[in-house]
Structures are given as C-alpha cells and as structure tokens.
C-alpha cells in the first residue's frame, strides 16, 4: 500500500498514513482529531543511476555522441 502525506487545515499538523489506492476518504488528524485534512503531493524520490541514463530521462544520446568522436 502507498504512503500518503496529509495536512490538517485546523492545526497544521502534517502526518503520513498508509492507504489503499482505491480509498479516497480523508483521515482524521492524529493530533486534534479534526475531519478537515487534505492530501499533500510530495516530490518523487525516484532517481535513475548508472550508465545509459541521462538527466532528461532515459535517452542514450550522450553516450552515442561520445562514441562518434
């Protein structure tokens, strides 16, 4: 199950919770038990490393240019 980050609009508390992708309900705040929470979108931490990957995606353009020199 994915982990989602939520923020309470009442007290500002930020917390994570595991939820099914099919579950669209918003959780109670863990601190003040308010129903006014919203889902926060976090930046992706997926990083491609190793040969063959470039900064703009997964093209092999840089390696081909170096081989032609």
N, CA, C, O and CB atoms as a CASP TS submission, in Angstrom:
PFRMAT TS
TARGET T0000
AUTHOR 0000-0000-0000
METHOD Language model
MODEL 1
PARENT N/A
ATOM      1  N   UNK     1       0.839  -1.184   0.000  1.00  0.00           N
ATOM      2  CA  UNK     1       0.000   0.000   0.000  1.00  0.00           C
ATOM      3  C   UNK     1       0.881   1.243   0.000  1.00  0.00           C
ATOM      4  O   UNK     1       1.903   1.276   0.686  1.00  0.00           O
ATOM      5  CB  UNK     1      -0.953   0.000   1.216  1.00  0.00           C
ATOM      6  N   UNK     2       0.498   2.262  -0.761  1.00  0.00           N
ATOM      7  CA  UNK     2       1.278   3.501  -0.782  1.00  0.00           C
ATOM      8  C   UNK     2       1.109   4.304   0.505  1.00  0.00           C
ATOM      9  O   UNK     2       0.122   4.160   1.227  1.00  0.00           O
ATOM     10  CB  UNK     2       0.874   4.354  -1.977  1.00  0.00           C
ATOM     11  N   UNK     3       2.083   5.137   0.763  1.00  0.00           N
ATOM     12  CA  UNK     3       2.039   6.032   1.920  1.00  0.00           C
ATOM     13  C   UNK     3       1.724   7.433   1.411  1.00  0.00           C
ATOM     14  O   UNK     3       2.403   7.945   0.522  1.00  0.00           O
ATOM     15  CB  UNK     3       3.393   6.009   2.723  1.00  0.00           C
ATOM     16  N   UNK     4       0.696   8.045   1.977  1.00  0.00           N
ATOM     17  CA  UNK     4       0.283   9.388   1.592  1.00  0.00           C
ATOM     18  C   UNK     4       0.544  10.352   2.742  1.00  0.00           C
ATOM     19  O   UNK     4       0.505   9.959   3.908  1.00  0.00           O
ATOM     20  CB  UNK     4      -1.209   9.411   1.188  1.00  0.00           C
ATOM     21  N   UNK     5       0.809  11.610   2.414  1.00  0.00           N
ATOM     22  CA  UNK     5       1.024  12.655   3.406  1.00  0.00           C
ATOM     23  C   UNK     5      -0.204  13.550   3.438  1.00  0.00           C
ATOM     24  O   UNK     5      -0.724  13.956   2.398  1.00  0.00           O
ATOM     25  CB  UNK     5       2.309  13.478   3.093  1.00  0.00           C
ATOM     26  N   UNK     6      -0.661  13.853   4.657  1.00  0.00           N
ATOM     27  CA  UNK     6      -1.837  14.688   4.854  1.00  0.00           C
ATOM     28  C   UNK     6      -1.491  15.859   5.755  1.00  0.00           C
ATOM     29  O   UNK     6      -0.576  15.776   6.574  1.00  0.00           O
ATOM     30  CB  UNK     6      -2.996  13.873   5.448  1.00  0.00           C
ATOM     31  N   UNK     7      -2.237  16.962   5.597  1.00  0.00           N
ATOM     32  CA  UNK     7      -2.073  18.138   6.448  1.00  0.00           C
ATOM     33  C   UNK     7      -3.432  18.514   7.014  1.00  0.00           C
ATOM     34  O   UNK     7      -4.430  18.559   6.294  1.00  0.00           O
ATOM     35  CB  UNK     7      -1.447  19.332   5.656  1.00  0.00           C
ATOM     36  N   UNK     8      -3.459  18.781   8.308  1.00  0.00           N
ATOM     37  CA  UNK     8      -4.680  19.227   8.968  1.00  0.00           C
ATOM     38  C   UNK     8      -4.853  20.723   8.713  1.00  0.00           C
ATOM     39  O   UNK     8      -3.937  21.509   8.956  1.00  0.00           O
ATOM     40  CB  UNK     8      -4.638  18.921  10.500  1.00  0.00           C
ATOM     41  N   UNK     9      -6.019  21.107   8.226  1.00  0.00           N
ATOM     42  CA  UNK     9      -6.284  22.524   7.956  1.00  0.00           C
ATOM     43  C   UNK     9      -6.620  23.294   9.229  1.00  0.00           C
ATOM     44  O   UNK     9      -6.603  24.525   9.233  1.00  0.00           O
ATOM     45  CB  UNK     9      -7.426  22.662   6.956  1.00  0.00           C
ATOM     46  N   UNK    10      -6.920  22.587  10.291  1.00  0.00           N
ATOM     47  CA  UNK    10      -7.274  23.234  11.562  1.00  0.00           C
ATOM     48  C   UNK    10      -6.036  23.557  12.400  1.00  0.00           C
ATOM     49  O   UNK    10      -5.874  24.688  12.856  1.00  0.00           O
ATOM     50  CB  UNK    10      -8.221  22.337  12.363  1.00  0.00           C
ATOM     51  N   UNK    11      -5.157  22.561  12.605  1.00  0.00           N
ATOM     52  CA  UNK    11      -4.000  22.789  13.491  1.00  0.00           C
ATOM     53  C   UNK    11      -2.662  22.810  12.741  1.00  0.00           C
ATOM     54  O   UNK    11      -1.641  23.175  13.324  1.00  0.00           O
ATOM     55  CB  UNK    11      -3.955  21.711  14.563  1.00  0.00           C
ATOM     56  N   UNK    12      -2.650  22.420  11.443  1.00  0.00           N
ATOM     57  CA  UNK    12      -1.431  22.462  10.654  1.00  0.00           C
ATOM     58  C   UNK    12      -0.542  21.243  10.794  1.00  0.00           C
ATOM     59  O   UNK    12       0.551  21.212  10.227  1.00  0.00           O
ATOM     60  CB  UNK    12      -0.663  23.654  11.019  1.00  0.00           C
ATOM     61  N   UNK    13      -0.985  20.233  11.537  1.00  0.00           N
ATOM     62  CA  UNK    13      -0.200  19.016  11.741  1.00  0.00           C
ATOM     63  C   UNK    13      -0.062  18.250  10.420  1.00  0.00           C
ATOM     64  O   UNK    13      -1.042  18.074   9.697  1.00  0.00           O
ATOM     65  CB  UNK    13      -0.856  18.119  12.823  1.00  0.00           C
ATOM     66  N   UNK    14       1.157  17.795  10.108  1.00  0.00           N
ATOM     67  CA  UNK    14       1.425  17.014   8.897  1.00  0.00           C
ATOM     68  C   UNK    14       1.754  15.592   9.325  1.00  0.00           C
ATOM     69  O   UNK    14       2.577  15.378  10.216  1.00  0.00           O
ATOM     70  CB  UNK    14       2.597  17.638   8.050  1.00  0.00           C
ATOM     71  N   UNK    15       1.105  14.616   8.682  1.00  0.00           N
ATOM     72  CA  UNK    15       1.310  13.217   9.065  1.00  0.00           C
ATOM     73  C   UNK    15       1.187  12.317   7.846  1.00  0.00           C
ATOM     74  O   UNK    15       0.567  12.682   6.847  1.00  0.00           O
ATOM     75  CB  UNK    15       0.299  12.792  10.151  1.00  0.00           C
ATOM     76  N   UNK    16       1.784  11.138   7.941  1.00  0.00           N
ATOM     77  CA  UNK    16       1.748  10.138   6.874  1.00  0.00           C
ATOM     78  C   UNK    16       0.804   9.015   7.267  1.00  0.00           C
ATOM     79  O   UNK    16       0.628   8.710   8.447  1.00  0.00           O
ATOM     80  CB  UNK    16       3.165   9.583   6.583  1.00  0.00           C
ATOM     81  N   UNK    17       0.201   8.407   6.253  1.00  0.00           N
ATOM     82  CA  UNK    17      -0.701   7.289   6.509  1.00  0.00           C
ATOM     83  C   UNK    17      -0.709   6.355   5.308  1.00  0.00           C
ATOM     84  O   UNK    17      -0.735   6.801   4.161  1.00  0.00           O
ATOM     85  CB  UNK    17      -2.131   7.791   6.817  1.00  0.00           C
ATOM     86  N   UNK    18      -0.687   5.053   5.584  1.00  0.00           N
ATOM     87  CA  UNK    18      -0.819   4.047   4.531  1.00  0.00           C
ATOM     88  C   UNK    18      -2.281   3.882   4.184  1.00  0.00           C
ATOM     89  O   UNK    18      -3.123   3.666   5.055  1.00  0.00           O
ATOM     90  CB  UNK    18      -0.206   2.694   4.965  1.00  0.00           C
ATOM     91  N   UNK    19      -2.573   3.988   2.893  1.00  0.00           N
ATOM     92  CA  UNK    19      -3.954   3.841   2.444  1.00  0.00           C
ATOM     93  C   UNK    19      -3.960   3.102   1.119  1.00  0.00           C
ATOM     94  O   UNK    19      -3.007   3.177   0.343  1.00  0.00           O
ATOM     95  CB  UNK    19      -4.656   5.223   2.311  1.00  0.00           C
ATOM     96  N   UNK    20      -5.033   2.397   0.877  1.00  0.00           N
ATOM     97  CA  UNK    20      -5.226   1.753  -0.405  1.00  0.00           C
ATOM     98  C   UNK    20      -5.409   2.827  -1.478  1.00  0.00           C
ATOM     99  O   UNK    20      -5.945   3.900  -1.199  1.00  0.00           O
ATOM    100  CB  UNK    20      -6.441   0.791  -0.364  1.00  0.00           C
ATOM    101  N   UNK    21      -4.970   2.544  -2.685  1.00  0.00           N
ATOM    102  CA  UNK    21      -5.140   3.495  -3.782  1.00  0.00           C
ATOM    103  C   UNK    21      -6.625   3.704  -4.105  1.00  0.00           C
ATOM    104  O   UNK    21      -6.996   4.730  -4.675  1.00  0.00           O
ATOM    105  CB  UNK    21      -4.389   3.005  -5.031  1.00  0.00           C
ATOM    106  N   UNK    22      -7.453   2.756  -3.751  1.00  0.00           N
ATOM    107  CA  UNK    22      -8.890   2.853  -4.017  1.00  0.00           C
ATOM    108  C   UNK    22      -9.641   3.615  -2.930  1.00  0.00           C
ATOM    109  O   UNK    22     -10.801   3.980  -3.123  1.00  0.00           O
ATOM    110  CB  UNK    22      -9.480   1.469  -4.159  1.00  0.00           C
ATOM    111  N   UNK    23      -8.994   3.861  -1.787  1.00  0.00           N
ATOM    112  CA  UNK    23      -9.624   4.549  -0.657  1.00  0.00           C
ATOM    113  C   UNK    23      -9.458   6.059  -0.829  1.00  0.00           C
ATOM    114  O   UNK    23      -8.358   6.588  -0.666  1.00  0.00           O
ATOM    115  CB  UNK    23      -9.009   4.077   0.699  1.00  0.00           C
ATOM    116  N   UNK    24     -10.553   6.751  -1.157  1.00  0.00           N
ATOM    117  CA  UNK    24     -10.500   8.200  -1.377  1.00  0.00           C
ATOM    118  C   UNK    24     -10.871   9.008  -0.139  1.00  0.00           C
ATOM    119  O   UNK    24     -10.900  10.237  -0.196  1.00  0.00           O
ATOM    120  CB  UNK    24     -11.418   8.576  -2.509  1.00  0.00           C
ATOM    121  N   UNK    25     -11.154   8.345   0.974  1.00  0.00           N
ATOM    122  CA  UNK    25     -11.563   9.068   2.175  1.00  0.00           C
ATOM    123  C   UNK    25     -10.368   9.787   2.801  1.00  0.00           C
ATOM    124  O   UNK    25      -9.226   9.338   2.700  1.00  0.00           O
ATOM    125  CB  UNK    25     -12.201   8.104   3.194  1.00  0.00           C
ATOM    126  N   UNK    26     -10.664  10.914   3.449  1.00  0.00           N
ATOM    127  CA  UNK    26      -9.620  11.666   4.143  1.00  0.00           C
ATOM    128  C   UNK    26      -9.593  11.232   5.605  1.00  0.00           C
ATOM    129  O   UNK    26     -10.652  11.061   6.209  1.00  0.00           O
ATOM    130  CB  UNK    26      -9.857  13.206   4.023  1.00  0.00           C
ATOM    131  N   UNK    27      -8.409  11.050   6.186  1.00  0.00           N
ATOM    132  CA  UNK    27      -8.318  10.580   7.572  1.00  0.00           C
ATOM    133  C   UNK    27      -8.534  11.692   8.586  1.00  0.00           C
ATOM    134  O   UNK    27      -8.497  12.876   8.252  1.00  0.00           O
ATOM    135  CB  UNK    27      -6.974   9.940   7.812  1.00  0.00           C
ATOM    136  N   UNK    28      -8.757  11.292   9.815  1.00  0.00           N
ATOM    137  CA  UNK    28      -8.797  12.236  10.931  1.00  0.00           C
ATOM    138  C   UNK    28      -7.384  12.699  11.241  1.00  0.00           C
ATOM    139  O   UNK    28      -6.428  11.943  11.065  1.00  0.00           O
ATOM    140  CB  UNK    28      -9.453  11.596  12.185  1.00  0.00           C
ATOM    141  N   UNK    29      -7.246  13.938  11.702  1.00  0.00           N
ATOM    142  CA  UNK    29      -5.951  14.435  12.148  1.00  0.00           C
ATOM    143  C   UNK    29      -5.515  13.628  13.374  1.00  0.00           C
ATOM    144  O   UNK    29      -6.312  13.380  14.278  1.00  0.00           O
ATOM    145  CB  UNK    29      -6.014  15.966  12.474  1.00  0.00           C
ATOM    146  N   UNK    30      -4.263  13.227  13.395  1.00  0.00           N
ATOM    147  CA  UNK    30      -3.747  12.435  14.523  1.00  0.00           C
ATOM    148  C   UNK    30      -3.574  13.269  15.780  1.00  0.00           C
ATOM    149  O   UNK    30      -3.506  12.723  16.880  1.00  0.00           O
ATOM    150  CB  UNK    30      -2.420  11.798  14.154  1.00  0.00           C
ATOM    151  N   UNK    31      -3.500  14.595  15.630  1.00  0.00           N
ATOM    152  CA  UNK    31      -3.240  15.463  16.779  1.00  0.00           C
ATOM    153  C   UNK    31      -4.519  16.037  17.399  1.00  0.00           C
ATOM    154  O   UNK    31      -4.711  15.966  18.613  1.00  0.00           O
ATOM    155  CB  UNK    31      -2.331  16.597  16.364  1.00  0.00           C
ATOM    156  N   UNK    32      -5.402  16.613  16.546  1.00  0.00           N
ATOM    157  CA  UNK    32      -6.616  17.259  17.084  1.00  0.00           C
ATOM    158  C   UNK    32      -7.905  16.530  16.699  1.00  0.00           C
ATOM    159  O   UNK    32      -8.993  16.958  17.084  1.00  0.00           O
ATOM    160  CB  UNK    32      -6.692  18.697  16.595  1.00  0.00           C
ATOM    161  N   UNK    33      -7.793  15.429  15.941  1.00  0.00           N
ATOM    162  CA  UNK    33      -8.921  14.596  15.522  1.00  0.00           C
ATOM    163  C   UNK    33      -9.951  15.343  14.667  1.00  0.00           C
ATOM    164  O   UNK    33     -11.134  15.000  14.663  1.00  0.00           O
ATOM    165  CB  UNK    33      -9.602  14.029  16.737  1.00  0.00           C
ATOM    166  N   UNK    34      -9.488  16.360  13.948  1.00  0.00           N
ATOM    167  CA  UNK    34     -10.355  17.121  13.065  1.00  0.00           C
ATOM    168  C   UNK    34     -10.580  16.363  11.756  1.00  0.00           C
ATOM    169  O   UNK    34      -9.735  15.572  11.337  1.00  0.00           O
ATOM    170  CB  UNK    34      -9.755  18.509  12.788  1.00  0.00           C
ATOM    171  N   UNK    35     -11.705  16.606  11.126  1.00  0.00           N
ATOM    172  CA  UNK    35     -12.013  15.997   9.834  1.00  0.00           C
ATOM    173  C   UNK    35     -11.509  16.835   8.659  1.00  0.00           C
ATOM    174  O   UNK    35     -11.618  16.413   7.508  1.00  0.00           O
ATOM    175  CB  UNK    35     -13.509  15.788   9.707  1.00  0.00           C
ATOM    176  N   UNK    36     -10.965  18.004   8.937  1.00  0.00           N
ATOM    177  CA  UNK    36     -10.522  18.906   7.874  1.00  0.00           C
ATOM    178  C   UNK    36      -9.057  18.651   7.521  1.00  0.00           C
ATOM    179  O   UNK    36      -8.174  19.402   7.935  1.00  0.00           O
ATOM    180  CB  UNK    36     -10.720  20.373   8.296  1.00  0.00           C
ATOM    181  N   UNK    37      -8.810  17.604   6.767  1.00  0.00           N
ATOM    182  CA  UNK    37      -7.459  17.281   6.309  1.00  0.00           C
ATOM    183  C   UNK    37      -7.429  17.322   4.788  1.00  0.00           C
ATOM    184  O   UNK    37      -8.459  17.174   4.130  1.00  0.00           O
ATOM    185  CB  UNK    37      -7.004  15.887   6.832  1.00  0.00           C
ATOM    186  N   UNK    38      -6.231  17.526   4.237  1.00  0.00           N
ATOM    187  CA  UNK    38      -6.062  17.490   2.795  1.00  0.00           C
ATOM    188  C   UNK    38      -4.808  16.696   2.451  1.00  0.00           C
ATOM    189  O   UNK    38      -3.857  16.641   3.231  1.00  0.00           O
ATOM    190  CB  UNK    38      -5.984  18.920   2.214  1.00  0.00           C
ATOM    191  N   UNK    39      -4.821  16.088   1.282  1.00  0.00           N
ATOM    192  CA  UNK    39      -3.673  15.303   0.822  1.00  0.00           C
ATOM    193  C   UNK    39      -2.620  16.254   0.263  1.00  0.00           C
ATOM    194  O   UNK    39      -2.938  17.180  -0.484  1.00  0.00           O
ATOM    195  CB  UNK    39      -4.101  14.251  -0.256  1.00  0.00           C
ATOM    196  N   UNK    40      -1.370  16.018   0.631  1.00  0.00           N
ATOM    197  CA  UNK    40      -0.247  16.818   0.144  1.00  0.00           C
ATOM    198  C   UNK    40       0.491  15.997  -0.904  1.00  0.00           C
ATOM    199  O   UNK    40       0.714  14.801  -0.716  1.00  0.00           O
ATOM    200  CB  UNK    40       0.714  17.241   1.314  1.00  0.00           C
ATOM    201  N   UNK    41       0.869  16.633  -2.002  1.00  0.00           N
ATOM    202  CA  UNK    41       1.633  15.948  -3.041  1.00  0.00           C
ATOM    203  C   UNK    41       3.112  16.177  -2.766  1.00  0.00           C
ATOM    204  O   UNK    41       3.584  17.313  -2.756  1.00  0.00           O
ATOM    205  CB  UNK    41       1.239  16.453  -4.473  1.00  0.00           C
ATOM    206  N   UNK    42       3.835  15.088  -2.545  1.00  0.00           N
ATOM    207  CA  UNK    42       5.272  15.161  -2.281  1.00  0.00           C
ATOM    208  C   UNK    42       6.050  14.974  -3.569  1.00  0.00           C
ATOM    209  O   UNK    42       5.578  14.304  -4.488  1.00  0.00           O
ATOM    210  CB  UNK    42       5.695  14.105  -1.244  1.00  0.00           C
ATOM    211  N   UNK    43       7.250  15.564  -3.648  1.00  0.00           N
ATOM    212  CA  UNK    43       8.081  15.322  -4.832  1.00  0.00           C
ATOM    213  C   UNK    43       8.546  13.871  -4.870  1.00  0.00           C
ATOM    214  O   UNK    43       8.718  13.233  -3.832  1.00  0.00           O
ATOM    215  CB  UNK    43       9.297  16.270  -4.847  1.00  0.00           C
ATOM    216  N   UNK    44       8.739  13.377  -6.046  1.00  0.00           N
ATOM    217  CA  UNK    44       9.159  11.989  -6.232  1.00  0.00           C
ATOM    218  C   UNK    44      10.622  11.822  -5.818  1.00  0.00           C
ATOM    219  O   UNK    44      11.444  12.694  -6.099  1.00  0.00           O
ATOM    220  CB  UNK    44       8.961  11.551  -7.704  1.00  0.00           C
ATOM    221  N   UNK    45      10.950  10.723  -5.160  1.00  0.00           N
ATOM    222  CA  UNK    45      12.325  10.460  -4.751  1.00  0.00           C
ATOM    223  C   UNK    45      12.964   9.382  -5.610  1.00  0.00           C
ATOM    224  O   UNK    45      14.027   8.868  -5.260  1.00  0.00           O
ATOM    225  CB  UNK    45      12.371  10.052  -3.288  1.00  0.00           C
ATOM    226  N   UNK    46      12.341   9.030  -6.725  1.00  0.00           N
ATOM    227  CA  UNK    46      12.860   8.017  -7.627  1.00  0.00           C
ATOM    228  C   UNK    46      14.004   8.610  -8.444  1.00  0.00           C
ATOM    229  O   UNK    46      13.809   9.606  -9.142  1.00  0.00           O
ATOM    230  CB  UNK    46      11.742   7.474  -8.551  1.00  0.00           C
ATOM    231  N   UNK    47      15.190   8.014  -8.368  1.00  0.00           N
ATOM    232  CA  UNK    47      16.365   8.513  -9.071  1.00  0.00           C
ATOM    233  C   UNK    47      16.967   7.378  -9.885  1.00  0.00           C
ATOM    234  O   UNK    47      17.165   6.276  -9.374  1.00  0.00           O
ATOM    235  CB  UNK    47      17.409   9.098  -8.079  1.00  0.00           C
ATOM    236  N   UNK    48      17.256   7.649 -11.151  1.00  0.00           N
ATOM    237  CA  UNK    48      17.889   6.671 -12.022  1.00  0.00           C
ATOM    238  C   UNK    48      19.400   6.863 -11.950  1.00  0.00           C
ATOM    239  O   UNK    48      19.900   7.966 -12.169  1.00  0.00           O
ATOM    240  CB  UNK    48      17.374   6.805 -13.488  1.00  0.00           C
ATOM    241  N   UNK    49      20.123   5.797 -11.647  1.00  0.00           N
ATOM    242  CA  UNK    49      21.581   5.870 -11.571  1.00  0.00           C
ATOM    243  C   UNK    49      22.196   4.783 -12.445  1.00  0.00           C
ATOM    244  O   UNK    49      21.553   3.784 -12.768  1.00  0.00           O
ATOM    245  CB  UNK    49      22.064   5.730 -10.105  1.00  0.00           C
ATOM    246  N   UNK    50      23.439   4.996 -12.814  1.00  0.00           N
ATOM    247  CA  UNK    50      24.135   4.010 -13.640  1.00  0.00           C
ATOM    248  C   UNK    50      24.276   4.479 -15.071  1.00  0.00           C
ATOM    249  O   UNK    50      23.726   5.514 -15.445  1.00  0.00           O
ATOM    250  CB  UNK    50      23.407   2.685 -13.607  1.00  0.00           C
ATOM    251  N   UNK    51      24.997   3.739 -15.860  1.00  0.00           N
ATOM    252  CA  UNK    51      25.220   4.082 -17.253  1.00  0.00           C
ATOM    253  C   UNK    51      23.965   3.947 -18.088  1.00  0.00           C
ATOM    254  O   UNK    51      23.119   3.096 -17.814  1.00  0.00           O
ATOM    255  CB  UNK    51      26.301   3.222 -17.826  1.00  0.00           C
ATOM    256  N   UNK    52      23.840   4.783 -19.106  1.00  0.00           N
ATOM    257  CA  UNK    52      22.716   4.711 -20.003  1.00  0.00           C
ATOM    258  C   UNK    52      21.573   5.634 -19.662  1.00  0.00           C
ATOM    259  O   UNK    52      20.652   5.778 -20.466  1.00  0.00           O
ATOM    260  CB  UNK    52      22.226   3.352 -20.045  1.00  0.00           C
ATOM    261  N   UNK    53      21.593   6.270 -18.498  1.00  0.00           N
ATOM    262  CA  UNK    53      20.538   7.197 -18.106  1.00  0.00           C
ATOM    263  C   UNK    53      21.076   8.613 -18.217  1.00  0.00           C
ATOM    264  O   UNK    53      22.229   8.867 -17.868  1.00  0.00           O
ATOM    265  CB  UNK    53      20.031   6.903 -16.662  1.00  0.00           C
ATOM    266  N   UNK    54      20.261   9.528 -18.693  1.00  0.00           N
ATOM    267  CA  UNK    54      20.691  10.922 -18.773  1.00  0.00           C
ATOM    268  C   UNK    54      19.792  11.781 -17.905  1.00  0.00           C
ATOM    269  O   UNK    54      18.799  11.293 -17.364  1.00  0.00           O
ATOM    270  CB  UNK    54      20.675  11.425 -20.234  1.00  0.00           C
ATOM    271  N   UNK    55      20.129  13.056 -17.767  1.00  0.00           N
ATOM    272  CA  UNK    55      19.384  13.952 -16.887  1.00  0.00           C
ATOM    273  C   UNK    55      17.956  14.213 -17.358  1.00  0.00           C
ATOM    274  O   UNK    55      17.079  14.489 -16.540  1.00  0.00           O
ATOM    275  CB  UNK    55      20.112  15.258 -16.765  1.00  0.00           C
ATOM    276  N   UNK    56      17.712  14.128 -18.665  1.00  0.00           N
ATOM    277  CA  UNK    56      16.393  14.463 -19.182  1.00  0.00           C
ATOM    278  C   UNK    56      15.500  13.244 -19.396  1.00  0.00           C
ATOM    279  O   UNK    56      14.495  13.345 -20.100  1.00  0.00           O
ATOM    280  CB  UNK    56      16.535  15.207 -20.471  1.00  0.00           C
ATOM    281  N   UNK    57      15.822  12.138 -18.831  1.00  0.00           N
ATOM    282  CA  UNK    57      15.006  10.945 -18.995  1.00  0.00           C
ATOM    283  C   UNK    57      15.877   9.721 -19.123  1.00  0.00           C
ATOM    284  O   UNK    57      16.810   9.532 -18.344  1.00  0.00           O
ATOM    285  CB  UNK    57      14.100  11.073 -20.208  1.00  0.00           C
ATOM    286  N   UNK    58      15.582   8.894 -20.093  1.00  0.00           N
ATOM    287  CA  UNK    58      16.361   7.673 -20.238  1.00  0.00           C
ATOM    288  C   UNK    58      16.870   7.499 -21.651  1.00  0.00           C
ATOM    289  O   UNK    58      16.919   6.384 -22.171  1.00  0.00           O
ATOM    290  CB  UNK    58      15.537   6.474 -19.840  1.00  0.00           C
ATOM    291  N   UNK    59      17.246   8.598 -22.270  1.00  0.00           N
ATOM    292  CA  UNK    59      17.824   8.503 -23.605  1.00  0.00           C
ATOM    293  C   UNK    59      19.307   8.172 -23.495  1.00  0.00           C
ATOM    294  O   UNK    59      19.933   8.395 -22.459  1.00  0.00           O
ATOM    295  CB  UNK    59      17.614   9.818 -24.394  1.00  0.00           C
ATOM    296  N   UNK    60      19.838   7.656 -24.543  1.00  0.00           N
ATOM    297  CA  UNK    60      21.252   7.276 -24.585  1.00  0.00           C
ATOM    298  C   UNK    60      22.007   8.223 -25.523  1.00  0.00           C
ATOM    299  O   UNK    60      23.051   7.860 -26.064  1.00  0.00           O
ATOM    300  CB  UNK    60      21.417   5.795 -25.049  1.00  0.00           C
ATOM    301  N   UNK    61      21.484   9.418 -25.713  1.00  0.00           N
ATOM    302  CA  UNK    61      22.011  10.395 -26.656  1.00  0.00           C
ATOM    303  C   UNK    61      23.459  10.784 -26.336  1.00  0.00           C
ATOM    304  O   UNK    61      24.274  10.863 -27.256  1.00  0.00           O
ATOM    305  CB  UNK    61      21.131  11.633 -26.661  1.00  0.00           C
ATOM    306  N   UNK    62      23.801  11.024 -25.096  1.00  0.00           N
ATOM    307  CA  UNK    62      25.139  11.482 -24.720  1.00  0.00           C
ATOM    308  C   UNK    62      26.177  10.405 -25.054  1.00  0.00           C
ATOM    309  O   UNK    62      27.233  10.718 -25.604  1.00  0.00           O
ATOM    310  CB  UNK    62      25.191  11.836 -23.209  1.00  0.00           C
ATOM    311  N   UNK    63      25.889   9.157 -24.730  1.00  0.00           N
ATOM    312  CA  UNK    63      26.840   8.086 -24.986  1.00  0.00           C
ATOM    313  C   UNK    63      27.054   7.887 -26.488  1.00  0.00           C
ATOM    314  O   UNK    63      28.174   7.581 -26.898  1.00  0.00           O
ATOM    315  CB  UNK    63      26.357   6.786 -24.343  1.00  0.00           C
ATOM    316  N   UNK    64      26.033   8.046 -27.314  1.00  0.00           N
ATOM    317  CA  UNK    64      26.172   7.905 -28.759  1.00  0.00           C
ATOM    318  C   UNK    64      27.048   9.007 -29.331  1.00  0.00           C
ATOM    319  O   UNK    64      27.858   8.754 -30.223  1.00  0.00           O
ATOM    320  CB  UNK    64      24.801   7.920 -29.431  1.00  0.00           C
ATOM    321  N   UNK    65      26.894  10.243 -28.822  1.00  0.00           N
ATOM    322  CA  UNK    65      27.707  11.360 -29.307  1.00  0.00           C
ATOM    323  C   UNK    65      29.175  11.164 -28.947  1.00  0.00           C
ATOM    324  O   UNK    65      30.054  11.489 -29.745  1.00  0.00           O
ATOM    325  CB  UNK    65      27.196  12.686 -28.729  1.00  0.00           C
ATOM    326  N   UNK    66      29.450  10.637 -27.761  1.00  0.00           N
ATOM    327  CA  UNK    66      30.835  10.410 -27.348  1.00  0.00           C
ATOM    328  C   UNK    66      31.487   9.322 -28.168  1.00  0.00           C
ATOM    329  O   UNK    66      32.683   9.407 -28.446  1.00  0.00           O
ATOM    330  CB  UNK    66      30.899  10.050 -25.879  1.00  0.00           C
ATOM    331  N   UNK    67      30.743   8.294 -28.568  1.00  0.00           N
ATOM    332  CA  UNK    67      31.299   7.198 -29.356  1.00  0.00           C
ATOM    333  C   UNK    67      31.627   7.648 -30.779  1.00  0.00           C
ATOM    334  O   UNK    67      32.549   7.110 -31.392  1.00  0.00           O
ATOM    335  CB  UNK    67      30.323   6.022 -29.389  1.00  0.00           C
ATOM    336  N   UNK    68      30.888   8.629 -31.318  1.00  0.00           N
ATOM    337  CA  UNK    68      31.110   9.106 -32.682  1.00  0.00           C
ATOM    338  C   UNK    68      32.312  10.023 -32.795  1.00  0.00           C
ATOM    339  O   UNK    68      32.738  10.304 -33.915  1.00  0.00           O
ATOM    340  CB  UNK    68      29.889   9.822 -33.180  1.00  0.00           C
ATOM    341  N   UNK    69      32.869  10.495 -31.730  1.00  0.00           N
ATOM    342  CA  UNK    69      34.020  11.421 -31.765  1.00  0.00           C
ATOM    343  C   UNK    69      35.291  10.733 -32.088  1.00  0.00           C
ATOM    344  O   UNK    69      36.341  11.373 -32.154  1.00  0.00           O
ATOM    345  CB  UNK    69      34.175  12.129 -30.463  1.00  0.00           C
TER
END
